[in-house]
Each structure stands twice: as C-alpha cells, then as structure tokens.
Amino acid sequence: MLRHAALFIMSFALCGCVSEYNLATGRQETLLYGTEKEIKIGQAISRQLEQNYKLVPDRDANERVQAIMDRLEPVADRQDVVYTVRIIDRDEVNAVSLPGGYIYVFKGLLDKIDNDDQLAGVIAHEIGHITAKHAMKRLQASYGYTLLQILAVETGSAAVTQGVNALYLTAFLAYSQQDEFEADRLAVKYTQAAGYDPQGMIRVLEILREESLEKVRPINYFRTHPYPNERIAALNTQIRGHMDFRDYLNLMGSE
C-alpha cells in the first residue's frame, strides 16, 4: 500500500516537470513547477508574511531600495518575474527572498548599512537566490524526502528511517550552503553590471560576522549557512581573482 502511494507521488510530481536551461546557474535543470506556479506560491507566502510583519512606510527608505532594484533588475538573468523589494520593520540584521521575485530587507540591516553599494549587494544576493530558483529547488527536494520516508516506513526498520532523516538533514544543510555561495557569486555579477562596487558586499558580511559572534560556535558542518569568513574569502577570490593572506587566516579561524 505504501509503495503504491510512493509511486503515485512520484508519478504525480514527474508529470508536471519543466526542463529548462538556467542562465544564472549555467545548467539544464528539471523542476516540478514552472514560472506561473512559482509566482503564485510567492504571492501566497508574501501575503502571509505581510500579515505577520509590519512594513516600513517611510517614503525615502522605500524609494532608496526601489531605485537600487531598478538598476539591478535589468541585469538579472531572469526576466520572467517582476522583482519587488520591501522593508520589514524589525531590528533583525537580515534579508530574505521568496519565490517569484519578492525580496524583503529588514530595517535592522538597513540601519547598519553605510552606502548604496552595500545595499545593492544585499538586494543582488537575494536576486541571485531567485534567478537560481533556490527556493523552488528546496521545495522540490522536500517531495523527494517525503518519498524516501514512505519507502523507509514500509521496511519497518527504525534504523532505516533514522538513516533517511540523517541523509536528508545532511543534504539539505550542504545544499543551503551551496545556495549562499552561488547567490554571492551572482550578486557580484549583478552589482558590477549595474554599476555598483561589489566590495560593498564584503562590509555587509563583516556586519553579519559581528552580529553572529558567539562564545561557543557550532560545528561548521551542521550550519545552514557558511561562516561569513568563508563567504568573504570566496567573494574576494571572485572580485580580485585571488585570496589574500588575511582571507586564509580568517578561514583557519572559522573551523
């Protein structure tokens, strides 16, 4: 019975697959949902988010982020979505992106940013998540996890079920780290194309590093994001063409 259910889930998912070449990632990719469905998912999540979080009404602040978006949007690898940027009225030092082109910058991060090059780096990073379709791929991966769970339960072995859970956790965390590095790479591309200095991203990561300093740090392998030091080193390598000695020392310190 469970095997039949698993096969049904697999056949249902595969029948709606869309295969396309992704300009952002440079790869041919197969996804369960096309752009139209992605936009609808993003709209639904956006509505829910704005019900739970207050947006900043300040006109100058909104015009500032929109002006930056207006320069970044034309150079993005995806032109099949309308990019929207809004400011969440919370003191968190963060920014998030949703499927279908929705980007939210938290006021806490905006308050710590010194110039438009830095803010452009933040927005371009979130655009990178959207152009690479990271959220949709993560959603697709969750279907695979459901299938594996069903097959594991059918075996009747707790060890197998635990193994599936551990495998998924490991793959998800590694995939998330890969997403961050890829979004950083794309952010450099987009900021440069839009006429911003990608070095601004380095300062933003330094701010994130300052915010995340802890006395006892978790093992790097089980983090959902790479350490800021790792991202700074990767960005410097991309922007300058090499990693300097300070980056090497920072990497040694992030282990």
N, C-alpha and C positions, 0 to 999 in steps of 0.2 A: 504493500500500500504506500509506504513512504517513498519507495523507489519510484513508483508511478508519479507521486507528487513532485519528486525532484525532477523527473524527466519532463513533466508538464511545465514547471517553472523554467527549465532550460529552453524548451521549445517556444514558450511564450516570449521569453526575452530575445531569443535569436531572430524571431520572425520580424521584429521591428528594428533590427540593426541597421545602422547607417555607416558606410565606409567612405572615408574622405581623406585627402591629403591636408595635413595641418601645417600651415605656413609658419606658425610660431614654433612648433616642435621639430619641423622638418621630417615628419614621419607620416606614413599612411596609417590611419587609425580607424578602428571599428567601435562605434558607440551604440548604445541601446536607443538613445533619443537624438533626434535632430534639433536644429536651432529653434524651431517653433515651440517644441515641448520644453526645451531648456528655458526659453523666455517665460513661459507660463509658470514653471517651477520657481524661477527667480522672482516673478511678480508676487507669487503667493508667500514666499519667505519674506520678501521686502515688506509686504503689508503687515505680517505678523511682527516683524522686528520693530516697525514704526509704531505699532500699538504698545509695545513694551518699553520703548526707549523714546525719550523726548529729543527732538531735533533742535539744533541751534537756529534761532530765527534771524540772527544778526545778518543784515544785508551785505555789509562789507566782507565779512568772512565767507559767506556763500559765493559772492562774486569773485573772490580771490581763488577759491578752489575750482570754480567753474571756468575761469579764464585759463587756468593751467590745464584743465581737462580739454578745453577747446583746442589747445596746441598739441596735446598728446593723442587725442582720438584719431586724427587723420593719419598718423604714422603707425597706428596699431595694426597688427597682422590680421585682425578680424574686423570686417566692416559690415557684418550681417547682424549686429546688435547695436542698440543705442546705449551709449555709456552714460550713466547717471552717477553723480557724486554728491553726497550729503554729509552733514556733520552731526554726530551724535553728542548730545550734551552730557557727557560723563567725563570724569577726570582720568579715565584709563588711558595709558600710553599704548594705543593700539589702532589698527585699521583692518577692515575686513572687506571681502568681496563675495558677491553672491552670483549664482549662475545668471546668464542673460544680460550682464553689463552693469549690475548695481555695485557701487562702491561706497563704503562708509568710513569716514575718518573720525576718530574720537577727539573731542575737544582737548583732552589731556595731552595728546600727542601734538596737536596743532599749537598749543600754548608753548611747547618746548622747542618747536622748530623756528630757526632763525631767519630763513630766507626761502624764496620760491624754488631754488634748485633742490633743497631738501624735501620740500613738499611735493615737488614733481617726482622725485624718486619714490616717495611713498605711494603716490597715485599710480605711477607707472608699474610699480611692483604688483599692485592689485590688478591692474590691467593685464599684466603677464599671467596671473592666475586664470583670468577669464579667457584670454586668447589661447592658452594651452588647455583649457577646459578641465582644469584640475578637479573642480567640484563635481562635475558630471562623471568623471572617471572614478572618483571616490564613491559616488552613488552606485555606479555600475559594479564596483568591487564588492559593495555590500550585498548585491544579489548573489555573487559567487560565494560569499561567506554563508548566506542562508542555505544555498545548495549543499555546501560541504557539511553544514550542521545536520541537515536532514539525513544525508548519507551516513554520517558518523553515528547518529542516534540509532539507525537501522542495524548497525553492527552490534549494538547492545554493550559496547565497551566504553567505560568511563575514561579509560586511558586514551582511547582514540579521540573521544570528544574533547578532552583537555588538550590533546595534541593539535587538533584543528584550531581551537581557540588561541593557543600559543602561536601557531603558524600565522594566523590572521593578524594578531597583535603585532608580531614582528614585521610582517609585510606592510601593514598599514603605517607603522611608525617610520619605516625606511622610505616608504613611498612619499610620506608627508615631507620628510627632509629633502628628498629629491625635488619635490614641488617647489620648495623655498629657494633652492639653488637655481632652478630653472626660471622662476619668476624674477629673481635678481638679475640673471643673465639678460632676460627680455627687457627689464627695466633700464639697464644700461643702453641697450639698443634704442629704446623708445625715447629716453631722455636726450640722448645725443641727436637723434633725428629731429626732435622738436626744438633743439637749440638750447637745452639746459645742460648744466655741468653735472655729469654723473657722480662726481666726487661728493656731491651733496648727500648721496646715499650712505657714504661712509660715516658722516656725522650722525645721521639718523640711527645707524646701527650702534654707534658709540653711546647714544642716548639710551637705546634699548639695553645695552650692556650694563650701563649704570643703574637702570631700573631693576634689572634682574639679578643683581649681585646677591648671593646668599652665602651664609657661613658654611653650610653643607650642601654641596651640589649633587644632584642625581647622576648616575652613570650615563655617559653620553649616549650609549646605545639605546636607552629607553627614554629618549626625549622626542616629543613630536616635532620639534624644530631644531635645526642645528644651532650650536652656540653662536652668538654674534661674532666672536673672534674668527670662527670658521667662515662665516659669510663675508666678513671684512677681507680676509685673505683671498677668498675666491674673487671678490669684486676687484681688489687691487690687481690681481693677476690678469683679469679681463681688461681693465681700463689701461693699465700700464704695460701689460704684456709680460709681467714677471712678478714674483712675490719677493718682497724685501725682507731683510733680516728681522725686523720688528714683527712682521706677519708670522714668520717662523717661530719666534719666541711666544707670540700670542697663541699659536696653535698648540705648542707644547703645554701651555698653561691651561688649555681648555679640555685636556684629557682628564 
